[in-house]
Structures are given as structure tokens and as C-alpha cells.
Amino acid sequence: MMAQAVPDPPSNRKRVKVYELRNQDWFDRGTGFCTAAFIFNEVSRQEEPRVIVQSEDNQDRTLLETRICKEEGFQKQQDTLIVWTEPSTQVEMALSFQEAEGCATIWKFISNIQAQLLAINGPDDALDDDLPLDSFSSTITLPNPTLGNLVEAEAQVRSYNVTTSGREAMVKFVLGGDFIKQLIPLVEIAEDMEDLVSLHRLCNIMKTFILLNNGEIMELVVRDDLLLGVVGALEYDPDFPSHKANHRHWLSKEGRYKEVVRIEDEEVRKKIHTVYRLQYLKDVVLARILDDPTFGVLNSSIFYAQVDIVTHIQQNPAFLKELFGIFGVTETNQERKKEAVLFIQQCCAIAKNLQQAARHTLYNNFLAHGLISVITFALRHNDVAVRVAATDVLVSMIDHDPQMIRQTIFRQINEKQMPLTDSLIDLLLVEADLGVKAQIADAIKVLLDPGPQGGPGDKASDQFGRLRPAADPQQLEFVKDFYDDSAKKLFKPLVDLKDREDMNFSVHQVSLFIYLIEILCFFVRQHTHHSKYFVLSEKLGQRIAQLLKSPEKYLKLTALKFFRNLIGLNDEFYNQQMTQGKLFEPILNMVIETMPRDNLLNSACLEFFDYIKKEHIKNIISHLVENYRERMQKITFVDIFQQFILRYDQTQGFAPSMDTQSFLDTEEDTPKRDDSQRGGRWGNGVKDLDAAEEEYFNTSDDEEDMNKAERAAMNGASPISKPLVDYPSDEENDNMETDMNAGIITDNAGEGPPSKEIDAEADATPPLTPPERLSEKRRREEDEEDEIGKLSNSKRRNSNTSVGSNASNILKRKKSFASHGGNSSKPNKIAISLSPAIKTGGDVNGGENGS
């Protein structure tokens, strides 16, 4: 039995009062105008029947909006009252109409909607999932469409589309019959009668069928006998009643389907047409109303059809032979060659969505039939569309497997043919299309990527212990040949900047310089050895520095990016190039020019110098301060350049021995020894010995006695008859250590410099004992060095007031002991002598004993 038709939603608004039951009392929510209509739900992506009341005082204010459900919650009381209970809040509501006619109209719409819902779903929702579709599919029928019953048909389609089970039943009804085919003639009839309302109804019905998200319906509507009628109905969108699309005019043109090489299989040809029409539906016809489920169904249908097409092409060697034979010398039709390039581009675009194995097979088949020669031909074509197609094909293959293209280039080189990279370089230098330039630049970088490089000291594994793949020797040889010939051609525009004063360039030239600098930055990072010699021999640093004078800021930023890459490598070779070529001067000038403004160019320059400061690159800082001190002093809005000057001045130009400071040196008020007397004896921060001390430790005792006598005579003092220090024997050393542990040696740190006088008992010392063995002396020297090394570690923690104390404490350990005539029973007296050179830090005679 045919389901009861749902009437049109009431077109006139009915004046009504809205009541809400609160605490057993009816609360008036306001007066407005009531309408009942199908409203599109953004969440469920479906149209739902709703009752809406808008305030008569403010049309933007909604007093009520409730969804009509199948439950018998709505009741009509008297002639002007409709009451119900809200399912979500369980609040009782009521509408009081001003006129009985208005109440009857709204009630008729509500009751018919509920009747339709009950007819589809049954009386209980809980049973819906258990019922098979066949149990109520017989009730899902639509009247034979005519212009007279389109109202009824549209209403039933809307009502079935509300629920999931209704949509599934409608899919079965549409696929099982020819309802869509019956609607097609009505489009032409309504157009002849200029019945715009009927055309809008036909459009709504067609959109509902397509949005059922069924792949079989999608393929049905693009069938040859139905396509023009379906898109003809979709031309009259009720949301734009004053506009009409031209879908039929576009799709009816036969010239849009071109066969470069005829495909004999009729099924494959149909799939090609199906893919084109589905894409047109997705991208044009349904672009505004397309939801995610429908979008997914369309993409799936397109994908599976494309897989069948590509599979047929790559398994048909006769087709491929004829396709690539178009580019032979016998073919003179240039238009056919152009179409062949565009066909190959479409095949490669489809291959992007295929599985890797299928894509690899397709690309190998293309390469075996001469794809590289096709790309070379297309890159030189005068039509920009053909050049774009060639670069698109090349980039697609490089993204899949760059080694595949490299192997072809190696074969070209071995056969003494022009390699593909030279063709890319020629096109990059003359191409005006910026998109093609970008793709070519990326292709050059990928093709010339040498992969992992290992220097003489590099390890064969990374930091995680994984073995790195070895560099391809063919690729390394290819890179070497590239720098011998092709690189000079590539960077010739930069080399030609020599002696040029005018830095005003056209848009084409600026874009070319930008891509060349980007490529050079990549080469500097990847081609570690070859790029150094090339940049130096061609003086590319100086040429790029000239671009910093260009008025184009983005060109300046690109040139600055190159120099930032150089210092970021922390390579002494490039640092020397930049300092010797004075390449920092234009960057510093750019800081001064943009100094008052806080823009991108100024910030990039400041980051450049801030990196030098953070990395503490000494030779660059010295170069900057020595050559541009006055300019840097003018830049005060940041402290980067002032810190350069301060570091340089504090370290006296980063002398080589700046890190070997004495533990006696404190702050600025401490006099420092002349740097020329500093050696590299101790690298732990202890001041090196002066010349006198070095001579003392390097000579024997006999030589020391003679030298002291000579120095005393030169200073006007009578030579003494005994050495300044009399080293005791091993037994006396044991006694001396016992006395030291007992506290005989006193600390004079708090009393200023220790006394220089020698104990009186030392004057009565008997004749000198023979000089001790050299091994014993060296042992004591090592002990003294260990003591000084220990104390030097705490130098930085001492304050200025304790400098004298530290010096006296340390130097007490460099003592000389006088023995008493070999009398072992008598306690030994300790004679202490301090070197004035060490005590004062000046250059005085170290042999004086103060007597």
C-alpha cells in the first residue's frame, strides 16, 4: 500500500503564543510567528522536520525550535491549542494560536510527519535494528513522476531521508527501478513550460538521491543515457533561484575527450569517461553541498576506476610502444606530441595514488620506453603547459625513487649524451614561470644529493650504532663531473655580477638569483669538499655580497641566508674566506642602515652576529673589532657589538695563551706579566715560570752555584761561599717532615710578606755537603708542582684581599733547608727564601737571598 503523502510545509507564518509549564503553572515565553518546515541539520547532515517560533519583536530571536518525532507526544486541544512534552527536557510545552485555521495547518503537517515516521520505523525504535529491510521495503514506493505529483514525490523523498533505515530502503528502491530515468524527461518539459518551481523540486530530488552516499547510485547518474538529464536538473538550485548553471553545455562537448592512442578495450574507455564525470560532479556540481561521506564515496569510485585504467595501460606493450613512438623523428604533428606529454602527466598523477609496487612497475615501463627523452623534449617546448607537465612527471618520479632517475642519467653520461641535469639547468636559466622554476630547482637538488658522506675520521655508524649506507661511487663521480662543467653554467649569472654597479634587477632575475642561492646553500651543506674549492675559485661569496646592495629586501634576505649557512657550518675555511674577503662589511652596513627599524631584515642581521657571539668565533670577532670598531660603537640599541669590543679588549685580541692565566692574576687591578714570557708548561691555569725559574730547574747544582756567584758580583754584592738552598739527605728529609707535621712551619698569610732573614743558626753551618743526586731533586720538583697545581684550582674563589695570602702560602712550599753539620740529634732549622719575581709578579733578579 502506498504511504500517505506528506503535505508541503505551511508557507504562511501563524501568530502564536508559546507557553511553558513551570511549577504547575503556565509561563508565557512570548508571542511570535510559527512555521513548520524541513531544516538541514549540520551535525547529522540531514533535513529534519521542525516547528519554529520566531519573536514578533525581534526576528533574530527564536522562542521555540522543536523536532517532530514519531512518538505521539503532540496533541491538539480545542481549535487553537497544540500541547506536547519535549523529549530531551521532559518539559510540557503549548502553542496557543490566534486563529483556528493556523492551528489546523500546523497540526496537519505534524500529524502527517508522525504518520510517515510510524509507517517506516514501526511503533517502537527498539525493534528497528532487528527488522530486516525486506520487511518494510514494500512500503517504500514513490508515485510515477509527473509535473502534477512532484509535490507528493518530493515530500515522500524528504520523509524517507530522515532516518537511516529510510535511506537504505530508498537506495534499494532507486537501484531496483528506473525512477531516475522517469524524472529525466520532466526536466525538458518544465524548461519548455518555464516552470521554475518544478525544476527546483527536481533539483532537490536529484540531490537527495546523490547524497545517499551509495557508489552504485553515483555510477548510475553518470551513465551515458542519464548524465545530461541529471546535471540538467542540478542546474536549477533553489538556493540560487535567479541563477542557472551550464553543466550540460560543458559535458556535452565531444572535443574534451581526446585519444592520443586509441584504446581498443571498450570497458576501459567507459571507465575513463566515468572518472571524468565523477570528478566533475565532485569538483563543480556538488562542491557546495558535498559532505564528508559523499566525498569519500566519490573518491573511492574514482580510485578503483583509475587503478583499472593504469593496469590496462602498463600491461599493454603495444599501446606503450605506439605512445612513445609519437616522439620519434618520423612524427611531425607537434600537437599530437603535446597531447602525448599531457597524457603521460595524467598517468603519473594517477600513479601517485597507487600502491608502491604498481607505481614502480608503471614508472619502469615508462623509462624502458624512453621517458627521459620525452621529458627532455617537453622541457624545451615553447608551451608553458607542456613544460609544467614535464616537470610534474619528473618530480613525481623523483618523489617515488630518485635513484631510478640517477641511474638513467649515469647511462646518458656513459653513452656521451647530454645528461638530464644539463637540460634542467638550461631551462632554469631561461624559464619565466615561477612554479616551473621552483620544481626544477628542487629536482636539481635531489638529483645531486650525494647521500651519506664520510670523511677520513668519520665512523661507519651513527650515534645509535646503526650502520650508515655507503656512498654510491657512481653518484660521487657524477657530482665531481658536475662541478667540472655543469656547475659553472648553472652559477654563471652570479659570476657575471662582477664589476656590476647597478643592483636593480627584473623580477625574472631576482627569482633566478634566489633559486641559485638556495641551490648553492644546499651544495655547501651536502658537497663538503667540492663546494669549498668551487666557491673559492669562482668568488661566489663576493658576488653574493653584491646582492646585499639590491633594493629588493627579499633578495637581501636570501643573500644573508647564504652567509648564515656558511658560519653555521663552523668551518674555518669559510670563516677565513669571509674575513679575507671582508664580507662582513656589507652585512654590518645593513645593520646600520636598518638600525632604527625593527623589521625582518634587521632582525636577521642581528641574529647573524648573535650567532657569532654565542659560538664565540674568535677570529671573526677579532676581524670585526680590528676593522670596524668605530662603526660597531655607534650601534647601541643592542649589546651584541659592545660585547664584541669588550671581549676583544679584555683578552687583548684573543692571544693564543689567553687560557693559561696564572692563579696569581685576579681582577683588573692585578698587574699581569708580559704575554711574551708565557709558555705552555701548565695548561690547568697555573702561571708559567719566568726565565730565571726555568733556568733554575734546568741546571744542575754546580751550575747554579756558579751563576749565583756571578749575579752577586754583578749586583755589587760579595759572593757567598755557600748555596742558597742546602738540600738535606734522605734521613734529614724524614726529620724535616716530622717537624713540619709538628707545626714548626708557621703561616704568615695574615701578616703580609714573610720575612726574608735566614735563621742565625744557619750562619754557623759547617762546610757544605756534596750536591744531592739529580733524581732526588727532580722528585722534589714534581712534588712542588703537584702542590701548586692543587692550589691553583681554587684561584677563582679567592677574593682580592687574599691574593697576598695565597701567594705566600704557596711559595712557602718552595723552601730550602740548611743542615747543622750532620748532627742528626739536633732539630733542623728551616730557612725560607722567596723569589721576588714570583712574589711581585715583576721581572727582578731571582737569585737574591736578602742577606
Disulfide bonds with the S-S distance in Angstrom:
none
